[in-house]
Amino acid sequence: MKPSLQTNFAGVLLKNPLVLASGTCGFGREFSEIFEVSRLGGICSKGLTLNPKPGNGGIRIWETSAGIMNSVGLENPGVPAFIEKELPFMRTLGPALIVNLGGHTIDDYLTGVELLNTADFDILELNISCPNLKAGGMAFGIKTETAREVVRRVRSICKHPLMVKLSPNAEDITALALACEEEGADAVSLTNTFLAMAIDIQKGRPVFDAPYAGLSGPAIKPIALRMVHQCAGVLQIPVMGAGGITNWQDAVEYLMAGAAAVQIGTANFINPAIALDILAGLEGWMESRGIGDVTEIRGIV
């Protein structure tokens, strides 16, 4: 018999623990033309904000020796347009649907959640790495108490299972994760991108207008893996690991570190169908080791 990859994540049944990460697969339209997205455990929407955002100007993507940096700036159509134009198609794709929501004020989050409460999807992923405009631009997810407030307020009205996406730039990642759990989060995902920089030495200026950008890909995997291990060790709620997964071995490491599911992100830009390669590799490895259920390896490290 083939091993079972079914995963119960925060009360949502996933076909397997592999999820396409927010911001790396749009709303699934292009990917659905390349491979059977229905074979995956889940897919995350592009990061949404209450109102449409045009995104950042200038250079948005910059390759590094072991990953990419992005300064896209949450370009998206806004929550109302997403519900009307994108969500119906995403629902037809088959895997569990995770909607990623960001905001620059707590009111932005709350209004966005109220609109999404009427929509049909499986998990709300709350992005707290957005800059808090009322706090001088510092991200909600940096300070534990700031994160605690936004999670508490959102949880009080959110009708979907709530997963909070943690920033690796937090002052204390385990304290932040515990605060989210205490305020009613059903799960956490980590990590988001790491704050980084690139300089154009010919022009003598930063590559990005910002000038900082988010680093993702293989370069961050060892650090993200450590953070997942730390958080999984103290939480009672499930963890969805992310950061630099490019093959099935990476996915196994995250599962062994305590993740109940994993997100594949930057690797999608290398090979849009790479998730299926990872799925086949994971299943083959389990079969070769006589592992009957994916939960047998979860958190063994």
JOTAHU-V936662 format. One record per run of one state. SS is the DSSP state (helix for helix, strand for strand, loop for the rest). FROM is the first residue (numbers start at 1). LEN is the number of residues. Records with the same first field share a line. If there is no record, write none. Layout:
SS=FROM-LEN, FROM-LEN
This chain:
loop=1-3, 5-2, 10-2, 15-3, 21-8, 33-4, 40-2, 45-3, 49-4, 54-7, 65-2, 71-5, 77-2, 92-4, 102-4, 117-6, 128-3, 132-1, 136-3, 140-4, 156-5, 166-7, 183-4, 191-3, 197-2, 201-4, 207-6, 217-1, 233-5, 243-5, 257-4, 265-2, 271-3, 290-3, 297-5
strand=4-1, 7-3, 12-3, 18-3, 42-3, 48-1, 53-1, 61-4, 67-4, 76-1, 96-6, 123-5, 131-1, 139-1, 161-5, 187-4, 194-3, 199-2, 205-2, 213-4, 238-5, 261-4, 293-1
helix=29-4, 37-3, 79-13, 106-11, 133-3, 144-12, 173-10, 218-15, 248-9, 267-4, 274-16, 294-3
